[in-house]
């Protein structure tokens, strides 16, 4: 097979089947271990994880695998594939956080494996392996692979599509073409049109940067389109009919168009948001991105693989910057391309036996690496002193690891040992992410309020035999912990009829709501306990009163007056 990029002629000897298998096992094994570490000891993080997990639970309970629901109401946010996959994993491992997160953990590990294989073909065995190692321990990749959401799964399908496109640019293969269309259909079933949109802008960017385009003639468009429609079409048709096409009106009108032109759920951002967010979330590798893009740009005409990578990194970045609603995980499908581009740069620097700082933007890269690394270390250490001891200890260890890793990396780079620095950072950040999973996250979990509040409300509902009601506080994590649906109301007066009918309801009241109910004076209130904890979404501590609301009070004078009237 033709190849546009190899590390050096000697790499052929290092590319034996035994070495490829060993590297694949290392990448997949460590990635999976990092992704799974501590997942069963940490409750689901608000807000998205509990939404997906609760929808899966309700889907299995109702037997309706077409229309997802959350809290017994239709949920039109995403297509259905992630719910099906999570239903399978929770059936195998139980309805618990570990089972719900298994899909993402496996998807993230397989993505690293595909990145290894694609990197070998794009930039050579040595750089391909280093790119997979960098991706494997990158904070954004590990964290997203530990969450029961769509993003790690979508990334897997899109990276698989990129693999097929690159291979098709090198040779004709009907099997690869069909594989591309299957993966594209699965991406569409996972998160709708955002998957094809990311591929489109990545391909456009690749074309503008001199990347290969031969795959366009080898995609077997007619057959591939038929295959994709056969995979994705039946569910979209079924959900449209079942919901009287309301799914498409909300999914497209609200969750696509509104996200593009306005900010949803306070997830806005400033121009350059993804540049700054990637600098933190993809540390320590992100500091090398500007230098890597510049170096690849200067060599793109002689090496189409570099144009392919630049398009993969820059194209989606421009698209996402134009969208008003911004979240860093939207950029996750391009992170494998970033890892490979950075790995290529590191191998080039090592091959030329020069100091990274002598490369164009090399001093910028070194400064960013040290600056962000020390900022993370100092910030984490400061958090260790302000947090409770159980959380402070792992924070302190993480701060030390990051600080030592930063100093080691800087010293190695300064001495020209670029690959030694890179491999040392892989070890350090693998340990950091492992400590986060097995120690820090479980230690912080008891201080979060949603899980404990939901469990206490669930127990009260079962003990008293009453109906759960939610007002202002209705975090998805609390609903997941309740293990049942709850009535939701906006104000006090709207719950009258329910209380009159059932006699009592159980709820969680904020301090403001508690005062309002007391002032209103038309309910008997029994405050059983106050639950304190940290609300992750609001970034503040919160107190909730676990309360029983009983039927409206009856004025004794009015009762006597009514009785006297009846006697007369």
C-alpha positions, -999 to +999 in steps of 0.1 A: +000+000+000+013+035-009+022+057+020+030+094+021+047+094+055+071+072+073+094+080+103+125+067+086+135+036+067+145+018+098+109+018+111+100-010+088+119-034+110+101-020+140+067-027+124+065-064+127+033-081+135+045-090+170+053-053+178+020-041+163+001-066+185+021-056+216+015-019+210-022-025+204-026-044+236-007-017+256-028+011+241-062-007+244-054-022+278-042+010+295-070+031+278-097+007+290-082+006+325-082+044+328-117+047+313-132+021+337-112+031+369-136+040+397-167+042+375-187+020+398-179+041+429-191+074+415-227+083+410-238+098+377-228+134+371-255+159+364-270+167+341-265+146+310-254+112+325-286+108+346-308+119+317-295+091+295-294+065+322-330+073+334-342+072+298-327+038+294-343+026+326-377+038+315-372+024+280-365-011+295-394-008+319-420+003+293-407-020+265-408+010+241-375+011+223-386+037+198-394+069+217-370+077+246-385+093+277-372+110+307-393+113+339-421+098+318-420+126+293-407+123+257-370+131+253-362+143+218-327+155+224-308+127+206-314+097+183-318+063+198-286+043+193-269+053+226-300+043+245-300+009+228-263+004+236-267+014+272-297-008+276-275-037+265-247-028+288-270-023+319-287-056+311-253-073+313-238-054+343-268-041+361-287-008+363-258+011+379-233+038+370-207+012+360-231-005+336-243+028+322-207+040+315-194+008+299-204+018+264-184+051+265-154+033+282-152+007+255-157+033+227-129+054+241-105+025+242-114+013+207-109+049+194-074+049+208-068+016+190-081+029+157-059+060+162-029+038+165-037+020+133-045+051+114-015+069+127+008+041+115-006+046+080-006+084+081+026+094+098+045+062+104+048+035+132+067+055+157+046+086+155+014+066+152+022+048+185+031+080+203-001+096+190-022+068+204-004+070+237-010+107+240-047+103+232-050+075+257-041+096+287-054+130+275-078+144+302-106+152+278-105+117+262-104+099+295-131+120+311-155+117+282-149+080+280-160+077+317-193+095+311-226+078+301-232+102+272-230+102+234-196+119+228-172+090+232-194+068+210-198+094+183-160+099+183-154+062+178-177+062+147-162+094+132-126+083+137-136+050+121-149+071+091-116+090+089-097+057+089-119+045+059-115+077+040-077+077+044-074+041+033-098+048+003-075+077-007-047+051-011-066+022-027-099+010-041-119-011-016-156-018-017-154-032+018-139+000+032-165+021+013-194+001+028-176+003+062-176+041+059-213+043+052-221+019+080-201+040+105-217+072+092-252+058+097-243+048+132-229+083+139-262+097+126-281+074+149-260+085+178-261+123+176-279+133+144-264+155+116-235+168+137-215+137+128-218+142+090-212+179+095-179+174+113-167+150+086-178+174+059-159+204+073-129+182+081-129+170+045-133+205+032-104+216+053-083+187+041-090+196+005-080+232+010-048+221+027-038+197-001-050+166+015-061+136-006-095+136-024-093+103-043-116+087-018-145+107-033-145+085-064-142+053-044-171+057-019-197+038-040-222+065-034-253+048-046-247+016-028-234+034+003-263+057+006-287+027+003-268+010+031-269+040+054-306+046+048-313+009+055-295+012+089-307+046+101-339+051+081-363+026+099-359+042+133-362+078+121-393+068+102-408+050+131-401+078+156-416+103+132-448+083+129-450+075+166-446+112+176-466+128+148-433+142+136-428+162+168-394+145+173-381+162+142-396+196+150-380+197+185-347+179+176-341+201+145-358+233+157-345+234+192-315+211+196-298+220+162-310+254+149-313+270+184-279+257+195-264+272+163-279+307+167-284+311+205-271+298+238-289+269+254-287+260+291-262+288+297-236+270+276-223+300+258-187+310+250-165+338+237-147+339+204-117+315+207-135+294+234-124+261+219-087+273+216-086+281+253-107+252+264-086+227+244-054+242+259-066+231+293-086+199+285-059+185+261-029+194+283+000+186+282-002+180+244-023+210+235+007+234+239+023+218+209-007+223+186+002+258+172+038+246+164+024+213+149-001+230+126+025+255+114+051+228+107+025+206+090+013+236+069+048+242+056+052+206+045+016+199+033+024+200-004+049+173-002+029+152+023-009+150+017-012+131+051-004+164+068-032+182+049-055+155+059-046+160+096-048+198+094-083+196+079-093+172+107-080+196+134-090+230+120-122+224+100-144+213+129-128+240+151-140+267+127-175+252+125-179+249+163-167+285+168-195+297+146-221+279+168-234+299+197-239+270+221-204+259+231-191+229+251-156+215+249-168+179+243-182+190+209-146+191+197-138+156+209-140+139+175-110+161+164-089+153+194-075+121+179-063+142+149-047+167+173-029+138+190-015+124+157-004+159+145+015+165+178+031+131+176+043+137+141+058+170+153+076+153+182+091+126+160+102+152+135+119+172+162+136+141+175+147+130+141+164+163+133+182+162+167+173+198+176+158+215+206+120+220+203+125+257+211+144+262+179+114+252+158+089+278+146+066+286+176+087+262+196+093+287+223+056+294+224+049+257+228+074+254+256+060+285+274+025+272+271+035+238+283+052+251+314+026+279+321-004+257+319+012+228+337+023+249+367-010+267+367-028+233+369-004+222+397-007+253+418-045+256+413-050+219+423-028+224+453-047+254+464-079+234+461-063+207+482-060+232+511-095+245+508-113+212+503-122+186+530-094+163+539-108+133+520-108+154+488-077+174+496-053+144+498-058+131+463-058+168+451-024+172+467-010+141+451-023+151+417-008+186+421+026+170+429+024+147+399+015+175+375+043+197+389+069+170+387+058+160+353+059+196+340+094+201+354+106+168+340+092+175+306+107+210+305+141+197+315+140+169+289+128+193+262+155+218+272+182+191+267+168+180+234+154+147+246+120+153+230+107+118+228+119+111+264+098+140+275+068+128+256+070+092+270+075+106+305+044+127+302+024+097+290+034+079+322+027+109+345-007+117+330-017+081+329-011+080+367-029+114+371-060+102+354-059+069+373-057+088+406-087+109+395-107+079+387-100+056+417-094+082+444-104+119+437-138+113+421-150+087+447-137+109+475-157+140+461-188+120+454-204+121+489-203+159+489-225+162+458-261+168+467-282+153+439-276+116+446-281+118+483-312+140+479-327+116+455-321+086+477-336+103+507-367+114+488-370+078+474-369+063+509-395+088+522-419+081+493-416+043+500-420+047+538-450+071+537-466+057+505-469+092+490-463+108+456-430+126+449-433+162+438-405+185+424-405+223+423-373+244+417-348+216+425-352+189+399-317+179+389-316+148+367-292+131+391-318+133+418-345+119+395-322+090+386-315+082+423-353+083+431-357+053+407-392+066+397-409+095+379-420+126+398-446+153+392-431+186+384-447+220+393-436+256+389-453+272+419-472+265+451-508+269+439-504+244+410-500+215+435-533+221+454-553+196+434-528+168+438-525+172+475-563+174+479-566+141+460-537+122+476-537+138+510-499+143+511-468+146+489-431+144+495-407+170+481-374+188+484-376+225+490-350+252+487-347+278+515-366+303+494-394+278+487-396+268+523-403+304+533-429+307+506-448+277+517-447+288+553-459+322+544-487+308+523-500+289+552-523+265+534-504+233+539-493+213+569-456+210+565-434+184+582-397+191+576-379+158+582-343+169+576-320+193+558-297+179+532-265+199+525-242+194+496-225+208+465-246+215+434-222+209+405-243+227+379-246+258+399-211+256+414-223+263+449-232+246+481-270+241+486-294+231+513-326+212+506-354+205+531-369+170+528-406+178+534-440+162+537-468+185+525-502+175+538-537+186+528-548+222+530-556+235+565-593+239+573-603+270+593-621+258+624-645+289+625-655+283+590-662+246+597-684+255+627-703+282+607-710+256+580-722+231+605-746+257+621-759+266+586-767+229+579-785+225+613-807+255+606 
